[in-house]
Structure formats: structure tokens, C-alpha cells
Amino acid sequence: MARGRRRTTRRRKKNVLGTLWGQILAIITLIALIPLGVSATAGYNVRSNVEALEGDIWHDYNATVGYAYELYNGSITKVTPTGTLYTTTHQNSTLVLCLDMQEEELNDATYVRLKFGVINATEVKLYAVDGSDEYLITSADVSTNSTVVLTYDAIDYTKVMDKLGDVDYCKLVFTPIQPGTHNITVELVKPEGLVIKHTTLINSILYAGGVLFILIALASTTSWDPLRGLI
Amino acid sequence: MDGLLLMFGLFSVVGLAFYGLFSSSKPNGILATIIAGITGIIGTVIASVTNTLTIVKLSMSGVLGYGGYLFIAGLVAIGLVWTYNAVWSWQRNRPIRLIR
């Protein structure tokens, strides 16, 4: 009796659940885990204990001005230091010191330590410069007889490279600086202990993220599902 | 600009895929476009705020080396799967249940 026999068709079913959870996992990874991982590793090199680096730290801005100059109403005046003493002549002007720091030094977490004697300024900013473009890396307050270390993490470094693409030199900008002689000791320093390049820190997360994304993509197909046990 | 488009495209497609998967009636083209645009913008903004967009841009420009290229390869793989899912769910036109 064929009466009542129901015809059934078998359709090949896609693993919708796995696909959907794969997408959800990928979204969480993309908008939460990757940024968290990057932030967590990016600060590895930022340590308060630092040691001084050897070698010349100055970058000649140009043959006429040298590495230090005073900026006032758009005009540049060369400042020739005597040891650690820099003399400026205008009120509310800007003192600029050019540092021999390119992208390699920034990637190696080379920081700037400033030891102040008598100084009449409010703030110092560290800029990366590429041609006529510049990008503010970090800043600090200035006070007499104090020491500051200008540091930055791997995310700051990636932002610099994103904005400039290349770094010719870095510069310290003291504002607003008053007429007089200012005692500023500038040192290039590095964090004590093992220093890992900023790009390596970021890359470690990118490798992990890239592999995870590819695994999720593969897991979201019906042919191969290596993450099945996880979800 | 390429990084911006990649992130916008990724999140637009996932919006489309989810809309196709969860819509109980025949998918509406205008509504799908709106949803894709909204998810694309929201995803891009989140990526920008969390520095992911900067990392994507640098990866695409080669600044971050092989790790960056692998990251982009992973994003492209996910994007392809999401696109496939969007097309698949749109064609099947049926709602799903998260737990079954």
C-alpha cells in the first residue's frame, strides 16, 4: 500500500549554527579582542626605569640654524647653547630642539629624558617631523629642578607612522618660554630590561588575529570545522 | 581610504548576512541597504575609536610587515565568508533559530 507514503526530499543543509556563531565570534574578535590585545601589549615598553643611550642626539635643522632655535612671530633665531644652557630673547616665544630620532629609534622605544635646572617655560611637546608635516607624540609639564621622561607606546608609534609614513627627525618644543637662560639636559634613553620593537608587539597580536580569522572563516564552511569543539 | 572601505564593507556585509538570516519574510532591498549602511558606519566608527582602523591602514600599507599582511588576509577571508553567508541566507529566505 503506497497510500499515505510521504515523499521526503533530503536537502543538503548548511551548518547555519556554526556559520552564525562563527560570524559572532569574528565580530567580537574584530571589535573587542583585537583592540584589547593590542592595547595590552602596546604598553609593554613603557617603563619608568630607563637607561641613557650613547651617541650624538642632535639633528641639524639646517646648516644655518643648527639644532636649536627660537621661534617668535614666525621668525627663526638660532640659539647656540653653552653646555646645557639655552638663552632666549623674546617674551612668550618658542624654543625648539631638534633630535636625531627617526622611525627606527621610535620603533626601538627610544624615549627622551629631560632634566631641568632653572627654566621659564610651561610645557614641552615631543613631535615627529616628516618634511613640513609633524605629529604630536606626547607632552609634559615643565618646572624648575625637575625631571621628565617623554614616553609613548606602540599605538602612539603606529599613529605616527599612519600620519607621517616616515620620520626625518623629532623635535622638542618648549612653550611659552620667557627671555633668559634655561638649563635643559636632554638625554635619549631606553627602557631597562628587554626592549621589543613596537612593530613586533603589534605584529604578535596581528599574527594571532589573522590566524584566528582564517580559522573562523574555514570553520564557517561545511567542509572543515576545526573550531567545532569550541563553539 | 582603502582601510576605511575595507572596514565599512566588512561590517556592511555582516549586517546584510544577519538581516538575511533573521528576516522572516522576503528580504526587502531598501531595508537591506539601510541596514548594511548603518552596520557599516557603526562598525567603522568602532574600529576607528579602538585604533583597529589605524592598524588596518598600516597593515595594508605594509608598515607592519608580514603580521599585517596576515591580519588583512584574515579579514579578507572573514569578508568572503560573510559575503557568501549574506548571499546564501538571502537566497534561502528563511528565519533561523540560534539554539536548535
Interface residues (C-beta under 8 A of the other chain):
Chain A: K14 V16 L17 T19 L20 G22 Q23 A26 I27 L30 I31 I34 P35 V38 S39 I155 T158 K159 M161 D162 G165 T199 I202 N203 S204 I205 L206 Y207 G209 G210 V211 L212 F213 I214 I216 A217 L218 S220 T221
Chain B: L10 V14 A17 F18 L21 G43 I46 A47 T50 N51 T52 T54 I55 K57 L58 S59 S61 V63 L64 G65 Y66 G67 G68 L70 F71 I72 A73 G74 L75 A77 I78 L80 V81 W82 N85 W88 I96 L98 R100
